[in-house]
């Protein structure tokens, strides 16, 4: 059987040698290796196979001194993806207008098909862009809405999306109906009911964040979408944190529109993203940027971005193949295992609270914790300043804590370090609180 190290070395050789095609790592090779390995163990068993994940870790070039636990912001790329990106960048610089437009740009259709296969939809429903914000703004500003039309969203949605909707409210007079979610939640019915209660005959759109970035909560998009469609309401899903993180296909969600950032959990080059629009809905969305058929039925109308980084775009294909070599189910099992590995330990520490579900139906790698008597910014500063552990403090609406996001290159030993440090900080805080009271 091909070893993991041999496999990834071959992947790197193919990536740096290919020029015009996005399929740098032969898909048949990736899938054959995955198929050979997959039957040996369940995904849960693979999640704890440290020999396997040590090979994965060796393919990343992350700092050995700074413990990066903010992969939810943006993830590093494995070396094979970096090499593909750099090689294409150098290639394009040999004669930019020729190699960019006449060679590299011709690889987009193959890449579109590759992404569609991973997403479980038609290639005619996928547009390649730069990030979730661009994709979601395309839909938000492109929909035909008029004054008085209602949009249901939550205070826990991402700020860029909230601001886009506020702009439509200010310019066009649409009415924004905000929900205030109490998270974490392990009650789908209660969450769905909260959305349904907000629907009225004037509701035209519901905006749902698939995985709430602040706290790691997975929302029941399909159940909400089914209720929305019964009432003729269009469904937008913000998949910035869910794609290539959870094991699902976009049509499973029942949404009409979906956007994601590929530089998060897929580990594609920075500034790469994907927009999905259900095929019969494409004419309903005007192109955000100039296009000669801006209200037409072709998904490609959303890709008239002008000159952009073809090198980073073409290297997305290598990231897809790297993902396939691991497998979506195996990857999610590992990410969920890593989250629970540290969260189950620190929730037993006096003064420490976990604000994310430990069940795989409701959360994956992202989790939020807090320490009694400390502000999130204080905990974040202590983790980074004293211990070189990079996280992010969250103070947003009713969510307050420090977000921790490991990735597939993170080891249990790394998380042992996190647990030790949180225990130390919580202990110092408890002593300081007692002294203050006395």
DRENDO-1510 file (C-alpha; in Angstrom, 1 decimal, always signed):
<recs>
REC; n; res; u; v; w
REC; 1; UNK; +0.0; +0.0; +0.0 .
REC; 2; UNK; +1.2; +3.5; -0.8 .
REC; 3; UNK; +2.5; +5.2; +2.3 .
REC; 4; UNK; +1.0; +8.6; +3.3 .
REC; 5; UNK; +4.4; +10.2; +3.0 .
REC; 6; UNK; +5.0; +8.8; -0.5 .
REC; 7; UNK; +1.5; +9.8; -1.5 .
REC; 8; UNK; +1.9; +13.4; -0.5 .
REC; 9; UNK; +5.4; +13.7; -2.0 .
REC; 10; UNK; +4.0; +12.4; -5.3 .
REC; 11; UNK; +1.2; +15.0; -4.9 .
REC; 12; UNK; +3.8; +17.8; -4.5 .
REC; 13; UNK; +5.7; +16.6; -7.6 .
REC; 14; UNK; +2.6; +16.6; -9.7 .
REC; 15; UNK; +1.5; +20.0; -8.4 .
REC; 16; UNK; +4.8; +21.8; -9.2 .
REC; 17; UNK; +5.1; +20.1; -12.5 .
REC; 18; UNK; +1.7; +20.9; -13.9 .
REC; 19; UNK; +0.9; +24.2; -15.6 .
REC; 20; UNK; -2.3; +24.5; -17.4 .
REC; 21; UNK; -4.7; +22.2; -15.6 .
REC; 22; UNK; -6.2; +22.5; -12.1 .
REC; 23; UNK; -6.2; +18.8; -11.6 .
REC; 24; UNK; -2.6; +18.7; -10.4 .
REC; 25; UNK; -3.0; +15.6; -8.2 .
REC; 26; UNK; -4.7; +12.9; -10.3 .
REC; 27; UNK; -8.1; +12.4; -8.8 .
REC; 28; UNK; -8.1; +8.7; -9.5 .
REC; 29; UNK; -4.9; +8.4; -7.5 .
REC; 30; UNK; -6.3; +10.4; -4.6 .
REC; 31; UNK; -9.5; +8.4; -4.5 .
REC; 32; UNK; -7.7; +5.0; -4.9 .
REC; 33; UNK; -5.5; +5.7; -1.9 .
REC; 34; UNK; -8.5; +6.9; +0.1 .
REC; 35; UNK; -10.6; +3.9; -0.9 .
REC; 36; UNK; -7.8; +1.5; +0.0 .
REC; 37; UNK; -7.5; +3.0; +3.5 .
REC; 38; UNK; -11.1; +3.9; +4.2 .
REC; 39; UNK; -12.3; +0.3; +4.8 .
REC; 40; UNK; -9.8; -0.5; +7.4 .
REC; 41; UNK; -11.3; +1.7; +10.2 .
REC; 42; UNK; -14.4; +3.8; +10.9 .
REC; 43; UNK; -14.1; +7.6; +10.7 .
REC; 44; UNK; -14.1; +7.7; +14.5 .
REC; 45; UNK; -11.2; +5.3; +14.7 .
REC; 46; UNK; -9.3; +7.2; +12.0 .
REC; 47; UNK; -9.8; +10.4; +14.1 .
REC; 48; UNK; -7.5; +9.0; +16.8 .
REC; 49; UNK; -4.9; +7.4; +14.5 .
REC; 50; UNK; -2.0; +9.6; +15.4 .
REC; 51; UNK; +0.3; +8.0; +12.9 .
REC; 52; UNK; -2.0; +9.0; +10.1 .
REC; 53; UNK; -2.4; +12.6; +11.3 .
REC; 54; UNK; +1.3; +13.0; +11.9 .
REC; 55; UNK; +1.8; +12.5; +8.2 .
REC; 56; UNK; -0.9; +15.1; +7.5 .
REC; 57; UNK; +0.8; +17.5; +10.0 .
REC; 58; UNK; +4.2; +17.0; +8.2 .
REC; 59; UNK; +2.7; +18.4; +5.0 .
REC; 60; UNK; +2.1; +21.8; +6.6 .
REC; 61; UNK; +4.7; +24.5; +7.2 .
REC; 62; UNK; +3.2; +26.0; +10.4 .
REC; 63; UNK; +5.3; +27.7; +13.0 .
REC; 64; UNK; +6.6; +25.3; +15.7 .
REC; 65; UNK; +6.7; +28.1; +18.2 .
REC; 66; UNK; +3.4; +29.9; +17.8 .
REC; 67; UNK; +0.4; +27.6; +18.5 .
REC; 68; UNK; -2.1; +28.7; +16.0 .
REC; 69; UNK; -5.6; +28.0; +17.2 .
REC; 70; UNK; -7.4; +30.6; +15.1 .
REC; 71; UNK; -7.9; +28.6; +12.0 .
REC; 72; UNK; -11.4; +29.8; +11.9 .
REC; 73; UNK; -10.2; +33.1; +10.6 .
REC; 74; UNK; -8.1; +31.7; +7.8 .
REC; 75; UNK; -6.3; +28.4; +7.5 .
REC; 76; UNK; -2.7; +27.7; +6.3 .
REC; 77; UNK; -2.2; +25.7; +3.1 .
REC; 78; UNK; -0.3; +22.4; +3.0 .
REC; 79; UNK; +3.0; +22.7; +1.2 .
REC; 80; UNK; +1.6; +21.0; -1.9 .
REC; 81; UNK; -0.9; +23.8; -2.4 .
REC; 82; UNK; +1.7; +26.5; -1.7 .
REC; 83; UNK; +4.0; +24.9; -4.3 .
REC; 84; UNK; +1.2; +24.9; -6.9 .
REC; 85; UNK; +0.4; +28.5; -6.2 .
REC; 86; UNK; +4.0; +29.7; -6.4 .
REC; 87; UNK; +4.7; +27.7; -9.6 .
REC; 88; UNK; +1.6; +29.1; -11.3 .
REC; 89; UNK; +2.6; +32.6; -10.2 .
REC; 90; UNK; +6.0; +32.3; -11.6 .
REC; 91; UNK; +4.6; +30.8; -14.8 .
REC; 92; UNK; +2.2; +33.7; -15.3 .
REC; 93; UNK; +5.0; +36.2; -14.8 .
REC; 94; UNK; +6.9; +34.8; -17.9 .
REC; 95; UNK; +4.3; +36.6; -20.1 .
REC; 96; UNK; +1.3; +37.6; -18.1 .
REC; 97; UNK; -1.3; +38.5; -20.8 .
REC; 98; UNK; -0.5; +35.3; -22.6 .
REC; 99; UNK; -0.1; +32.7; -19.8 .
REC; 100; UNK; -2.9; +34.2; -17.6 .
REC; 101; UNK; -5.6; +34.7; -20.2 .
REC; 102; UNK; -4.8; +32.1; -22.8 .
REC; 103; UNK; -3.5; +29.3; -20.7 .
REC; 104; UNK; -4.4; +29.4; -17.0 .
REC; 105; UNK; -7.8; +30.9; -17.5 .
REC; 106; UNK; -8.7; +27.9; -19.6 .
REC; 107; UNK; -8.5; +25.7; -16.6 .
REC; 108; UNK; -11.5; +27.2; -14.9 .
REC; 109; UNK; -14.1; +24.8; -16.3 .
REC; 110; UNK; -12.2; +21.8; -15.1 .
REC; 111; UNK; -11.9; +23.4; -11.7 .
REC; 112; UNK; -15.6; +24.3; -11.7 .
REC; 113; UNK; -16.4; +20.6; -12.3 .
REC; 114; UNK; -14.0; +19.5; -9.5 .
REC; 115; UNK; -15.6; +21.9; -7.0 .
REC; 116; UNK; -19.1; +20.9; -8.1 .
REC; 117; UNK; -18.3; +17.2; -7.5 .
REC; 118; UNK; -17.1; +18.0; -4.0 .
REC; 119; UNK; -20.2; +20.2; -3.4 .
REC; 120; UNK; -22.6; +17.5; -4.8 .
REC; 121; UNK; -24.2; +19.8; -7.4 .
REC; 122; UNK; -24.1; +20.7; -11.1 .
REC; 123; UNK; -21.0; +22.6; -12.4 .
REC; 124; UNK; -23.6; +25.1; -13.9 .
REC; 125; UNK; -24.4; +26.1; -10.3 .
REC; 126; UNK; -20.9; +27.0; -9.2 .
REC; 127; UNK; -19.1; +30.4; -9.6 .
REC; 128; UNK; -15.5; +30.8; -8.5 .
REC; 129; UNK; -14.7; +34.0; -6.6 .
REC; 130; UNK; -12.7; +35.3; -3.8 .
REC; 131; UNK; -14.5; +34.7; -0.5 .
REC; 132; UNK; -17.9; +34.3; +1.3 .
REC; 133; UNK; -18.4; +38.1; +1.6 .
REC; 134; UNK; -18.1; +38.5; -2.2 .
REC; 135; UNK; -20.5; +35.6; -2.8 .
REC; 136; UNK; -23.1; +36.6; -0.3 .
REC; 137; UNK; -22.9; +40.3; -1.3 .
REC; 138; UNK; -23.5; +39.2; -4.9 .
REC; 139; UNK; -26.8; +37.6; -3.8 .
REC; 140; UNK; -27.8; +40.2; -1.3 .
REC; 141; UNK; -27.4; +43.1; -3.7 .
REC; 142; UNK; -28.5; +41.2; -6.7 .
REC; 143; UNK; -31.9; +40.0; -5.6 .
REC; 144; UNK; -35.0; +41.9; -6.8 .
REC; 145; UNK; -36.4; +43.3; -3.5 .
REC; 146; UNK; -38.6; +46.4; -3.0 .
REC; 147; UNK; -39.6; +48.6; -0.2 .
REC; 148; UNK; -41.6; +46.7; +2.4 .
REC; 149; UNK; -40.2; +43.3; +1.6 .
REC; 150; UNK; -39.0; +41.6; +4.7 .
REC; 151; UNK; -35.7; +39.7; +5.3 .
REC; 152; UNK; -35.3; +37.5; +8.4 .
REC; 153; UNK; -31.7; +37.3; +9.8 .
REC; 154; UNK; -30.1; +37.1; +13.2 .
REC; 155; UNK; -27.9; +39.3; +15.4 .
REC; 156; UNK; -25.4; +36.5; +15.4 .
REC; 157; UNK; -24.8; +36.6; +11.6 .
REC; 158; UNK; -21.5; +37.8; +10.3 .
REC; 159; UNK; -21.0; +41.6; +10.4 .
REC; 160; UNK; -20.2; +42.0; +6.6 .
REC; 161; UNK; -23.5; +40.3; +5.8 .
REC; 162; UNK; -25.5; +42.4; +8.4 .
REC; 163; UNK; -23.9; +45.6; +6.9 .
REC; 164; UNK; -24.9; +44.5; +3.4 .
REC; 165; UNK; -28.5; +44.0; +4.4 .
REC; 166; UNK; -28.4; +47.3; +6.3 .
REC; 167; UNK; -27.4; +49.0; +3.0 .
REC; 168; UNK; -30.3; +47.5; +1.2 .
REC; 169; UNK; -32.5; +48.7; +4.1 .
REC; 170; UNK; -31.2; +52.2; +3.8 .
REC; 171; UNK; -31.2; +52.3; -0.1 .
REC; 172; UNK; -34.3; +50.3; -1.0 .
REC; 173; UNK; -36.5; +50.3; +2.1 .
REC; 174; UNK; -36.5; +46.6; +2.8 .
REC; 175; UNK; -37.4; +45.6; +6.3 .
REC; 176; UNK; -34.9; +43.7; +8.4 .
REC; 177; UNK; -36.4; +41.3; +11.0 .
REC; 178; UNK; -33.7; +40.3; +13.5 .
REC; 179; UNK; -33.7; +37.2; +15.7 .
REC; 180; UNK; -31.5; +37.0; +18.8 .
REC; 181; UNK; -30.4; +33.4; +19.1 .
REC; 182; UNK; -29.5; +32.0; +22.5 .
REC; 183; UNK; -26.5; +29.8; +21.8 .
REC; 184; UNK; -25.3; +27.1; +22.2 .
REC; 185; UNK; -28.5; +25.1; +21.5 .
REC; 186; UNK; -29.1; +21.4; +21.1 .
REC; 187; UNK; -32.8; +21.8; +20.2 .
REC; 188; UNK; -33.4; +22.0; +16.5 .
REC; 189; UNK; -37.1; +22.4; +16.9 .
REC; 190; UNK; -36.8; +25.4; +19.1 .
REC; 191; UNK; -34.4; +27.1; +16.6 .
REC; 192; UNK; -36.6; +26.3; +13.7 .
REC; 193; UNK; -39.7; +27.6; +15.5 .
REC; 194; UNK; -37.9; +30.9; +16.3 .
REC; 195; UNK; -37.3; +31.4; +12.6 .
REC; 196; UNK; -40.9; +30.4; +11.6 .
REC; 197; UNK; -42.4; +32.8; +14.1 .
REC; 198; UNK; -40.6; +35.6; +12.4 .
REC; 199; UNK; -42.0; +34.7; +8.9 .
REC; 200; UNK; -44.9; +36.8; +7.6 .
REC; 201; UNK; -46.6; +37.1; +4.2 .
REC; 202; UNK; -44.1; +39.9; +3.5 .
REC; 203; UNK; -41.0; +37.8; +4.1 .
REC; 204; UNK; -39.1; +37.3; +0.9 .
REC; 205; UNK; -35.7; +36.0; +2.1 .
REC; 206; UNK; -34.3; +34.2; +5.2 .
REC; 207; UNK; -30.5; +34.5; +5.8 .
REC; 208; UNK; -29.0; +31.6; +7.7 .
REC; 209; UNK; -25.5; +31.2; +8.9 .
REC; 210; UNK; -24.8; +27.5; +8.6 .
REC; 211; UNK; -22.1; +27.5; +11.3 .
REC; 212; UNK; -22.1; +30.5; +13.6 .
REC; 213; UNK; -18.5; +31.7; +13.5 .
REC; 214; UNK; -18.6; +33.3; +17.0 .
REC; 215; UNK; -19.5; +30.1; +18.9 .
REC; 216; UNK; -19.3; +27.2; +16.5 .
REC; 217; UNK; -23.0; +26.4; +16.5 .
REC; 218; UNK; -24.3; +24.4; +13.5 .
REC; 219; UNK; -27.8; +25.6; +12.6 .
REC; 220; UNK; -30.5; +23.3; +11.1 .
REC; 221; UNK; -30.5; +24.9; +7.7 .
REC; 222; UNK; -32.5; +22.2; +5.9 .
REC; 223; UNK; -35.3; +22.3; +8.5 .
REC; 224; UNK; -35.5; +26.1; +8.3 .
REC; 225; UNK; -35.3; +26.0; +4.5 .
REC; 226; UNK; -38.2; +23.5; +4.3 .
REC; 227; UNK; -40.4; +25.8; +6.4 .
REC; 228; UNK; -39.3; +28.8; +4.3 .
REC; 229; UNK; -40.0; +27.2; +1.0 .
REC; 230; UNK; -43.5; +26.2; +2.1 .
REC; 231; UNK; -44.1; +30.0; +2.4 .
REC; 232; UNK; -42.4; +30.9; -0.9 .
REC; 233; UNK; -39.4; +32.4; +0.9 .
REC; 234; UNK; -35.9; +32.3; -0.7 .
REC; 235; UNK; -33.1; +30.8; +1.5 .
REC; 236; UNK; -29.5; +32.2; +1.6 .
REC; 237; UNK; -27.0; +30.0; +3.5 .
REC; 238; UNK; -23.7; +31.5; +4.7 .
REC; 239; UNK; -21.3; +28.5; +4.5 .
REC; 240; UNK; -18.1; +30.3; +5.3 .
REC; 241; UNK; -17.2; +27.9; +8.1 .
REC; 242; UNK; -19.0; +24.7; +7.1 .
REC; 243; UNK; -17.8; +23.7; +3.6 .
REC; 244; UNK; -14.9; +21.2; +3.7 .
REC; 245; UNK; -15.4; +21.1; +7.5 .
REC; 246; UNK; -18.6; +19.1; +7.9 .
REC; 247; UNK; -19.4; +16.1; +5.7 .
REC; 248; UNK; -22.3; +17.3; +3.6 .
REC; 249; UNK; -23.4; +18.2; +0.1 .
REC; 250; UNK; -24.8; +21.7; -0.6 .
REC; 251; UNK; -28.1; +20.4; -2.0 .
REC; 252; UNK; -28.6; +18.6; +1.3 .
REC; 253; UNK; -29.3; +22.0; +2.9 .
REC; 254; UNK; -32.2; +22.8; +0.6 .
REC; 255; UNK; -31.0; +26.4; +0.2 .
REC; 256; UNK; -31.3; +28.5; -2.9 .
REC; 257; UNK; -28.0; +30.4; -2.4 .
REC; 258; UNK; -24.8; +29.3; -0.6 .
REC; 259; UNK; -21.3; +30.9; -0.4 .
REC; 260; UNK; -18.1; +29.9; +1.2 .
REC; 261; UNK; -14.5; +30.8; +1.6 .
REC; 262; UNK; -12.2; +28.1; +0.3 .
REC; 263; UNK; -9.2; +29.5; +2.3 .
REC; 264; UNK; -10.7; +28.3; +5.5 .
REC; 265; UNK; -11.4; +24.6; +5.9 .
REC; 266; UNK; -10.5; +23.5; +2.4 .
REC; 267; UNK; -7.0; +25.1; +2.9 .
REC; 268; UNK; -7.0; +26.7; -0.5 .
REC; 269; UNK; -5.0; +29.8; -1.3 .
REC; 270; UNK; -5.9; +33.0; +0.5 .
REC; 271; UNK; -8.6; +34.9; -1.2 .
REC; 272; UNK; -10.4; +32.0; -2.9 .
REC; 273; UNK; -14.1; +31.4; -2.6 .
REC; 274; UNK; -17.1; +29.7; -4.2 .
REC; 275; UNK; -20.7; +30.8; -4.8 .
REC; 276; UNK; -23.5; +28.2; -5.4 .
REC; 277; UNK; -26.9; +29.3; -6.8 .
REC; 278; UNK; -29.6; +26.7; -7.6 .
REC; 279; UNK; -29.8; +26.7; -11.3 .
REC; 280; UNK; -33.4; +27.9; -11.7 .
REC; 281; UNK; -32.6; +30.8; -9.3 .
REC; 282; UNK; -29.6; +32.2; -11.3 .
REC; 283; UNK; -31.8; +34.6; -13.4 .
REC; 284; UNK; -33.2; +36.0; -10.2 .
REC; 285; UNK; -29.8; +37.5; -9.2 .
REC; 286; UNK; -28.2; +40.4; -11.0 .
REC; 287; UNK; -24.5; +40.2; -11.5 .
REC; 288; UNK; -22.7; +42.4; -8.9 .
REC; 289; UNK; -20.1; +43.5; -11.4 .
REC; 290; UNK; -20.4; +44.4; -15.1 .
REC; 291; UNK; -21.6; +41.7; -17.5 .
REC; 292; UNK; -23.4; +41.8; -20.8 .
REC; 293; UNK; -26.0; +39.4; -19.6 .
REC; 294; UNK; -26.2; +40.5; -16.0 .
REC; 295; UNK; -29.7; +39.1; -15.5 .
REC; 296; UNK; -29.1; +36.0; -17.6 .
REC; 297; UNK; -29.2; +32.3; -16.6 .
REC; 298; UNK; -25.4; +31.5; -16.9 .
REC; 299; UNK; -23.5; +31.2; -13.6 .
REC; 300; UNK; -20.4; +32.6; -15.2 .
REC; 301; UNK; -21.9; +36.1; -15.2 .
REC; 302; UNK; -20.7; +36.3; -11.6 .
REC; 303; UNK; -17.1; +35.8; -12.6 .
REC; 304; UNK; -16.5; +39.0; -14.6 .
REC; 305; UNK; -14.1; +40.3; -11.9 .
REC; 306; UNK; -11.5; +41.6; -14.4 .
REC; 307; UNK; -7.8; +40.8; -13.7 .
REC; 308; UNK; -7.4; +38.6; -10.7 .
REC; 309; UNK; -4.9; +36.0; -9.3 .
REC; 310; UNK; -5.2; +33.1; -11.7 .
REC; 311; UNK; -2.3; +31.4; -9.8 .
REC; 312; UNK; -4.3; +31.2; -6.5 .
REC; 313; UNK; -7.5; +30.2; -8.4 .
REC; 314; UNK; -5.8; +27.4; -10.3 .
REC; 315; UNK; -4.2; +26.1; -7.1 .
REC; 316; UNK; -7.7; +25.5; -5.6 .
REC; 317; UNK; -7.7; +22.2; -7.5 .
REC; 318; UNK; -4.7; +21.0; -5.5 .
REC; 319; UNK; -6.5; +21.9; -2.2 .
REC; 320; UNK; -9.5; +19.8; -3.4 .
REC; 321; UNK; -7.3; +16.8; -4.1 .
REC; 322; UNK; -5.5; +17.1; -0.8 .
REC; 323; UNK; -8.9; +17.2; +0.9 .
REC; 324; UNK; -10.1; +14.1; -1.1 .
REC; 325; UNK; -6.9; +12.2; +0.0 .
REC; 326; UNK; -8.1; +12.5; +3.6 .
REC; 327; UNK; -11.8; +12.2; +3.0 .
REC; 328; UNK; -14.7; +14.4; +4.2 .
REC; 329; UNK; -16.0; +12.0; +6.8 .
REC; 330; UNK; -12.6; +11.3; +8.2 .
REC; 331; UNK; -11.7; +15.0; +8.3 .
REC; 332; UNK; -14.8; +16.0; +10.2 .
REC; 333; UNK; -14.3; +13.1; +12.7 .
REC; 334; UNK; -10.8; +14.4; +13.4 .
REC; 335; UNK; -11.9; +18.0; +13.7 .
REC; 336; UNK; -14.7; +17.1; +16.1 .
REC; 337; UNK; -12.4; +14.8; +18.1 .
REC; 338; UNK; -9.8; +17.6; +18.5 .
REC; 339; UNK; -12.4; +20.1; +19.8 .
REC; 340; UNK; -13.8; +17.6; +22.3 .
REC; 341; UNK; -10.2; +16.6; +23.3 .
REC; 342; UNK; -9.5; +20.0; +24.9 .
REC; 343; UNK; -13.0; +21.1; +25.7 .
REC; 344; UNK; -13.9; +18.0; +27.8 .
REC; 345; UNK; -10.9; +18.6; +29.9 .
REC; 346; UNK; -11.1; +22.3; +30.6 .
REC; 347; UNK; -14.8; +22.2; +31.4 .
REC; 348; UNK; -13.8; +20.4; +34.5 .
REC; 349; UNK; -11.5; +23.2; +35.6 .
REC; 350; UNK; -13.1; +25.5; +38.2 .
REC; 351; UNK; -14.1; +28.8; +36.8 .
REC; 352; UNK; -14.0; +27.7; +33.1 .
REC; 353; UNK; -17.1; +27.6; +31.0 .
REC; 354; UNK; -17.6; +25.9; +27.6 .
REC; 355; UNK; -20.2; +27.7; +25.4 .
REC; 356; UNK; -20.3; +25.2; +22.5 .
REC; 357; UNK; -22.0; +21.8; +22.2 .
REC; 358; UNK; -19.8; +18.7; +22.3 .
REC; 359; UNK; -22.2; +16.7; +20.1 .
REC; 360; UNK; -21.3; +16.3; +16.4 .
REC; 361; UNK; -24.8; +17.2; +15.3 .
REC; 362; UNK; -24.3; +20.7; +16.6 .
REC; 363; UNK; -20.6; +21.6; +16.4 .
REC; 364; UNK; -17.3; +20.7; +14.8 .
REC; 365; UNK; -13.9; +22.1; +15.4 .
REC; 366; UNK; -14.9; +25.6; +16.6 .
REC; 367; UNK; -15.6; +26.2; +20.3 .
REC; 368; UNK; -15.8; +29.1; +22.7 .
REC; 369; UNK; -14.8; +29.2; +26.4 .
REC; 370; UNK; -14.7; +31.7; +29.1 .
REC; 371; UNK; -13.1; +32.1; +32.5 .
REC; 372; UNK; -15.1; +33.6; +35.4 .
REC; 373; UNK; -14.1; +37.2; +36.2 .
REC; 374; UNK; -12.0; +37.7; +33.0 .
REC; 375; UNK; -12.9; +39.6; +29.9 .
REC; 376; UNK; -12.3; +37.7; +26.6 .
REC; 377; UNK; -9.7; +40.2; +25.6 .
REC; 378; UNK; -7.8; +39.6; +28.8 .
REC; 379; UNK; -7.8; +35.8; +28.3 .
REC; 380; UNK; -6.8; +36.2; +24.6 .
REC; 381; UNK; -3.9; +38.6; +25.6 .
REC; 382; UNK; -2.7; +36.2; +28.3 .
REC; 383; UNK; -2.7; +33.2; +25.9 .
REC; 384; UNK; -0.7; +35.0; +23.3 .
REC; 385; UNK; +1.5; +37.3; +25.3 .
REC; 386; UNK; +2.7; +34.8; +27.9 .
REC; 387; UNK; +2.2; +31.5; +26.2 .
REC; 388; UNK; +2.3; +32.2; +22.4 .
REC; 389; UNK; -1.1; +30.6; +21.8 .
REC; 390; UNK; -3.1; +32.4; +19.1 .
REC; 391; UNK; -6.8; +32.5; +19.6 .
REC; 392; UNK; -9.4; +35.3; +19.3 .
REC; 393; UNK; -11.5; +37.0; +21.9 .
REC; 394; UNK; -15.2; +37.3; +21.0 .
REC; 395; UNK; -17.5; +40.1; +22.3 .
REC; 396; UNK; -20.5; +40.1; +20.0 .
REC; 397; UNK; -24.1; +40.6; +21.0 .
REC; 398; UNK; -24.8; +38.0; +23.7 .
REC; 399; UNK; -21.7; +35.9; +22.9 .
REC; 400; UNK; -18.6; +36.5; +25.1 .
REC; 401; UNK; -15.5; +34.3; +25.3 .
REC; 402; UNK; -12.4; +33.1; +23.5 .
REC; 403; UNK; -12.8; +31.1; +20.3 .
REC; 404; UNK; -10.5; +28.1; +19.8 .
REC; 405; UNK; -10.2; +26.5; +16.4 .
REC; 406; UNK; -7.7; +23.7; +15.8 .
REC; 407; UNK; -7.2; +22.2; +12.3 .
REC; 408; UNK; -6.1; +18.8; +10.9 .
REC; 409; UNK; -2.5; +19.7; +11.5 .
REC; 410; UNK; -3.1; +20.3; +15.2 .
REC; 411; UNK; -2.0; +17.5; +17.5 .
REC; 412; UNK; -3.4; +16.3; +20.9 .
REC; 413; UNK; +0.0; +17.4; +22.3 .
REC; 414; UNK; -0.7; +20.9; +21.1 .
REC; 415; UNK; -4.0; +20.8; +22.9 .
REC; 416; UNK; -2.5; +19.4; +26.0 .
REC; 417; UNK; -0.5; +22.6; +26.1 .
REC; 418; UNK; -3.7; +24.7; +25.7 .
REC; 419; UNK; -5.4; +22.8; +28.5 .
REC; 420; UNK; -2.4; +23.3; +30.8 .
REC; 421; UNK; -2.3; +27.0; +30.1 .
REC; 422; UNK; -6.1; +27.6; +30.6 .
REC; 423; UNK; -5.9; +25.7; +33.9 .
REC; 424; UNK; -3.0; +27.9; +35.0 .
REC; 425; UNK; -4.8; +31.2; +34.0 .
REC; 426; UNK; -8.0; +30.1; +35.6 .
REC; 427; UNK; -6.1; +29.2; +38.8 .
REC; 428; UNK; -4.4; +32.6; +38.9 .
REC; 429; UNK; -7.7; +34.3; +38.4 .
REC; 430; UNK; -9.4; +32.3; +41.2 .
REC; 431; UNK; -6.5; +33.3; +43.6 .
REC; 432; UNK; -6.8; +37.0; +42.5 .
REC; 433; UNK; -10.5; +37.0; +43.0 .
REC; 434; UNK; -10.2; +35.6; +46.6 .
REC; 435; UNK; -7.6; +38.1; +47.5 .
REC; 436; UNK; -9.7; +40.9; +46.1 .
REC; 437; UNK; -12.7; +39.8; +48.2 .
REC; 438; UNK; -10.6; +39.5; +51.3 .
</recs>
